[in-house]
Amino acid sequence: MSEQAIRVKQQAETVDIVWPDGTQTSLPHLWLRDNCDCNDCRVEQTTEKKFMVTSVTVDIKPASTEYLDDTLRIVWPDGHATCYNGCDLHAFANEDTEWRSEWGAGYVPVGFDFQDFLNDDGAAASAIQEFVKSGAMVLKNAPQEPNTLEQLAPRLGPIREVLFERIHNVEVYADGYNVAHTPLPLPPHNDFASYSWPPSVQALHMLVNEVPGGESVVVDGWRVLSELRAARPDLFDVLCSTPVPFRMFDRDNETCTLEPLVRCDVDGHITGLRFSNQLMQAINPNRPGVAKFYRAYHELCKRVTDPSVKVSFRLGAGEILVVASHRVLHGRNAFQASGRRHLQDAYFEFDNVRNHLVLLRRKGLVQ
């Protein structure tokens, strides 16, 4: 970038840089000192920080500031020098918000070959990048053998175990502990809403599907929430602040939690939807605001189950649906239990999947 067009000004508490594209980066003095990358301030072997801010005064200011050769150079009062690459600083003015995208009209999860996903880094890079952006993908031509989901660990990270089963079998059981073990419809939901931190990735592997009906359903929960927030911000705020009890249990296990349905980060970006009509328990009616919560919950349920947001497709034998389950709700239509329908599912963590993109980027396979 042209250094002539870059303006640097030292303020009372910050060093401000105005970039050629008009964006600005404001760098607090303590931030600049704390993030020094030199070998005196970092553990050279590991790059971990060893500098502690308490070793300087809280009102520290640069003795001099210079921008030259695309480098911001700071000299501190004690003579210590800190250097920052200009491109790295400019990146703070353009934070990456492109890693997720809402589903458009006609969306269906993109399919990728199972063996290519496991064995070809380029194919895995394309698949994981799509998954991180959209929250869903389908792996095709997988073996129709139990426990195939174990093979996904090198790409998705280790399986996230829960109390019930490491790999869960979904078939019709007369004594099943969950509605998934019946031929009844499953409304859109995410699994284990009863955990304080539910698994953030779910893989659903169809081994046998010989029954009429039972089409898989997915919903972009974040899109639903974004539209709800735009239309009724008051109801959205209620969903973010009202704790709701969830419980899942069988003869040997009990999981329960009390959490709001919607989670946002400090900047207001939606980061989680906890939605399971079947696991939600009765809220204490004496809690203030329950009536308003139910107005908000009614509106959310109406939007989540609206046919216009539901994507339906038949998951065939040898196909694996993978969803980012803090975002994407999944379900299925009712089916006739006149033949075999056997699905296995397992859980992973989104952080581990997204981290795999970092490893593939180091190989030059991700833009």
C-alpha positions in Angstrom: 0.0 0.0 0.0 1.1 3.6 -0.6 2.9 4.9 2.4 2.3 8.5 1.2 -1.5 7.9 1.6 -1.1 6.5 5.2 -1.5 9.0 8.0 -0.3 8.2 11.5 -1.0 10.4 14.5 -0.1 9.9 18.1 -3.0 10.8 20.4 -3.2 11.1 24.1 -3.9 7.4 24.6 -3.7 5.9 21.1 -1.7 5.8 17.9 -4.2 6.3 15.1 -3.6 5.1 11.5 -5.8 6.2 8.6 -5.4 3.8 5.7 -5.6 4.6 1.9 -9.1 3.0 1.7 -10.4 5.4 4.4 -10.6 2.9 7.2 -9.0 3.6 10.5 -7.1 1.6 13.1 -6.9 3.0 16.6 -4.1 1.4 18.7 -4.1 2.1 22.5 -0.6 2.6 23.9 -0.8 -0.3 26.3 -2.1 -2.5 23.5 0.9 -1.6 21.4 3.3 -2.4 24.3 1.5 -5.6 25.4 1.5 -7.1 21.9 5.1 -6.6 21.1 6.3 -9.6 19.1 10.1 -9.4 19.8 12.0 -12.2 21.4 12.3 -10.3 24.7 8.5 -10.1 25.0 7.7 -13.6 23.7 8.9 -17.1 24.5 11.0 -17.6 21.4 10.4 -21.3 21.2 6.6 -21.2 21.4 5.8 -17.5 20.5 3.7 -17.3 23.7 3.7 -13.9 25.5 5.9 -13.5 28.5 5.6 -9.7 28.8 3.3 -8.6 31.6 1.6 -5.2 31.4 2.3 -4.5 35.1 6.0 -4.1 34.2 5.2 -0.7 32.7 3.1 2.2 33.9 -0.6 2.3 33.0 -0.1 5.7 31.2 2.9 4.7 29.1 3.3 6.6 25.9 5.6 6.1 22.9 8.8 8.2 22.9 8.6 8.2 19.1 6.4 6.8 16.3 7.4 6.2 12.7 5.8 4.4 9.8 8.3 3.3 7.1 8.6 0.4 4.8 5.1 -0.8 5.7 6.1 -1.1 9.3 5.0 0.9 12.3 8.0 1.4 14.6 7.4 2.5 18.2 10.3 3.4 20.6 9.3 3.4 24.3 10.7 5.7 27.0 13.0 2.9 28.3 14.4 2.4 24.7 12.5 -0.7 23.9 11.4 -0.9 20.3 8.2 -2.5 19.0 7.5 -3.1 15.3 4.3 -4.0 13.6 3.6 -5.0 10.0 1.3 -2.6 8.4 -0.8 -5.2 6.6 -1.4 -7.0 10.0 -2.6 -3.7 11.5 -4.8 -2.9 8.5 -6.5 -6.2 8.9 -8.0 -5.1 12.2 -9.9 -2.4 10.3 -11.5 -5.2 8.1 -12.4 -8.0 10.5 -13.4 -11.2 8.8 -17.2 -11.5 8.7 -17.3 -13.6 5.5 -16.9 -16.9 7.3 -20.7 -17.4 7.5 -23.4 -16.8 5.0 -27.2 -17.1 5.2 -29.0 -19.6 3.0 -30.6 -18.2 -0.1 -33.7 -19.4 -2.0 -33.4 -23.0 -3.2 -30.6 -23.8 -0.8 -29.8 -27.5 -0.3 -26.7 -28.7 1.6 -23.7 -29.2 -0.8 -22.6 -32.7 -1.3 -19.0 -34.0 -1.2 -17.5 -37.4 -1.7 -16.7 -39.2 1.5 -13.4 -40.8 0.4 -12.3 -37.6 -1.2 -13.1 -35.7 2.0 -10.9 -38.1 4.0 -8.0 -38.6 1.6 -7.7 -35.4 -0.4 -6.7 -32.2 1.3 -8.0 -30.0 -1.5 -11.4 -31.7 -1.4 -11.5 -31.4 2.4 -10.6 -27.7 2.2 -13.5 -27.1 -0.1 -15.9 -29.1 2.0 -14.9 -27.6 5.4 -14.9 -24.1 4.0 -18.5 -24.6 2.7 -19.5 -26.2 6.0 -18.1 -23.3 8.1 -19.9 -20.8 5.9 -23.3 -22.4 5.5 -23.4 -24.7 8.6 -24.3 -27.9 6.7 -22.9 -30.4 4.1 -23.6 -33.9 3.0 -20.9 -36.5 2.6 -21.9 -39.0 -0.1 -20.8 -42.6 -0.9 -19.9 -43.4 2.6 -19.7 -47.0 3.7 -23.0 -48.4 4.9 -21.3 -49.9 8.0 -21.8 -49.1 11.7 -19.4 -46.8 13.3 -18.2 -45.2 10.1 -18.5 -41.9 11.8 -15.3 -42.7 13.7 -13.4 -42.2 10.5 -14.3 -38.5 10.4 -12.1 -37.6 13.4 -9.0 -36.7 11.4 -11.1 -34.0 9.6 -13.6 -32.9 12.2 -11.6 -33.5 15.3 -12.2 -36.0 18.1 -15.7 -37.2 18.8 -17.5 -35.2 21.5 -18.8 -37.9 23.8 -22.0 -37.5 25.8 -23.5 -39.6 28.6 -25.8 -41.7 26.5 -23.8 -43.3 23.6 -20.6 -42.4 21.8 -22.3 -43.3 18.5 -26.0 -43.2 18.9 -28.3 -45.7 17.0 -31.5 -44.2 15.8 -34.1 -46.9 15.0 -37.6 -47.6 16.0 -37.5 -49.1 19.5 -40.6 -50.1 21.5 -38.8 -49.0 24.7 -36.8 -46.0 23.2 -36.2 -43.1 25.5 -36.5 -40.4 22.8 -39.1 -39.5 20.2 -36.3 -40.2 17.6 -36.9 -43.9 18.4 -40.4 -43.7 17.0 -41.7 -43.1 13.4 -43.3 -39.8 14.6 -42.1 -36.5 13.0 -39.2 -34.7 14.6 -39.7 -30.9 14.6 -36.6 -28.8 13.9 -34.3 -29.0 17.0 -30.7 -29.3 18.1 -29.6 -32.3 20.2 -28.7 -32.1 23.9 -30.2 -28.8 24.6 -30.0 -30.2 28.1 -26.3 -29.7 28.3 -24.9 -26.4 29.5 -22.7 -26.5 26.3 -24.4 -28.7 23.7 -22.3 -30.4 21.1 -21.7 -27.8 18.3 -21.4 -30.2 15.4 -23.6 -33.3 14.6 -23.0 -35.9 12.0 -26.0 -38.1 11.0 -25.1 -41.2 9.0 -27.9 -43.1 7.2 -27.0 -46.8 7.1 -30.4 -48.1 5.8 -33.4 -46.2 4.6 -36.1 -48.4 3.1 -39.2 -46.7 4.5 -41.6 -44.3 2.8 -41.3 -40.8 4.2 -38.8 -39.7 6.9 -37.3 -36.9 4.7 -34.6 -35.0 6.6 -35.3 -31.4 7.4 -32.8 -28.6 8.2 -33.4 -25.0 9.1 -30.9 -22.1 9.2 -31.7 -21.0 12.8 -29.5 -17.9 12.6 -31.4 -16.6 9.6 -34.6 -17.2 11.5 -33.3 -15.3 14.5 -31.9 -12.4 12.3 -35.3 -11.9 10.7 -37.0 -12.1 14.1 -34.6 -9.5 15.6 -35.3 -7.2 12.6 -39.0 -7.5 13.0 -39.4 -7.8 16.8 -36.3 -6.7 18.6 -38.2 -6.7 21.9 -39.1 -10.4 21.5 -35.5 -11.2 20.4 -34.1 -9.6 23.6 -36.5 -11.7 25.7 -35.2 -14.9 24.1 -31.6 -13.8 24.9 -32.3 -13.1 28.6 -34.9 -15.6 29.8 -33.4 -18.8 31.3 -35.3 -21.9 30.1 -35.0 -25.4 31.7 -34.2 -28.4 29.5 -33.9 -32.1 30.5 -33.0 -35.4 28.8 -32.8 -38.7 30.6 -33.0 -42.4 30.4 -32.8 -45.2 33.0 -29.2 -44.5 33.8 -28.5 -40.9 32.9 -29.9 -37.4 33.6 -28.9 -34.2 32.0 -30.5 -30.8 32.7 -29.6 -27.1 32.4 -31.2 -23.7 32.7 -30.1 -21.4 29.8 -31.6 -18.8 27.4 -32.6 -20.0 23.9 -30.4 -17.4 22.1 -26.8 -16.6 22.7 -25.0 -13.6 21.2 -21.3 -12.4 21.4 -20.3 -9.0 22.8 -20.8 -7.4 19.4 -24.3 -8.7 19.1 -23.6 -11.4 16.6 -25.8 -14.4 17.0 -23.6 -17.4 18.1 -26.1 -20.0 19.4 -29.7 -21.2 19.2 -30.9 -23.7 21.8 -34.2 -25.1 20.5 -35.8 -28.5 21.4 -39.5 -28.6 21.9 -39.3 -32.1 23.2 -36.7 -31.4 25.9 -37.9 -28.1 27.1 -39.4 -28.2 30.6 -41.9 -26.0 32.5 -40.5 -22.6 33.4 -41.4 -21.5 37.0 -44.6 -19.5 36.3 -43.7 -17.2 39.2 -40.6 -16.0 37.4 -41.1 -12.4 36.3 -41.6 -12.1 32.5 -42.9 -15.6 31.8 -45.9 -14.3 29.9 -43.7 -12.1 27.7 -41.3 -15.0 27.2 -44.1 -17.2 25.9 -45.1 -14.5 23.4 -41.5 -14.5 22.1 -41.4 -18.3 22.2 -44.6 -18.6 20.2 -43.2 -16.2 17.6 -40.0 -18.2 17.4 -41.8 -21.5 17.1 -44.0 -20.1 14.3 -40.9 -19.0 12.4 -38.9 -22.1 12.9 -41.7 -24.4 11.7 -42.7 -22.1 8.7 -42.5 -24.3 5.6 -40.6 -21.4 3.8 -37.5 -21.9 6.0 -37.5 -25.7 6.0 -35.2 -27.5 3.6 -36.3 -31.1 3.0 -34.5 -33.9 1.2 -34.2 -37.6 1.5 -31.0 -38.8 3.1 -30.1 -42.0 1.3 -28.1 -45.0 2.6 -24.4 -44.1 2.6 -25.0 -40.4 3.1 -23.9 -38.4 6.1 -25.5 -35.1 6.9 -23.2 -32.8 9.0 -24.7 -29.7 10.7 -23.3 -26.9 12.8 -25.8 -27.6 15.5 -25.6 -24.3 17.4 -26.8 -22.8 14.2 -28.7 -25.4 12.1 -31.7 -27.1 13.4 -32.4 -30.6 12.1 -35.5 -32.8 12.1 -37.4 -35.3 9.9 -40.8 -36.0 8.6 -42.9 -38.9 9.9 -42.4 -42.2 8.2 -44.1 -45.6 7.8 -42.2 -48.2 9.9 -42.8 -50.8 7.2 -39.1 -51.5 6.6 -35.7 -50.7 8.0 -34.5 -47.2 8.8 -31.2 -47.2 10.7 -29.3 -44.0 11.3 -26.3 -43.4 13.5 -25.2 -40.0 14.8 -22.1 -38.7 16.6 -21.0 -35.3 17.8 -18.0 -33.1 17.2 -17.0 -29.5 18.1 -17.1 -26.6 15.6 -13.9 -25.0 17.0 -12.0 -28.2 16.0 -13.5 -28.2 12.5 -12.8 -24.5 11.9 -9.3 -25.0 13.2 -8.7 -27.6 10.5 -9.1 -24.7 8.0 -6.1 -23.1 9.6 -4.0 -26.2 9.0 -5.2 -26.4 5.4 -4.5 -22.7 4.9 -0.9 -23.3 5.9 -0.7 -25.7 3.0 -2.1 -23.0 0.6 -5.3 -24.9 0.1 -7.7 -22.2 1.5 -7.9 -18.6 0.2 
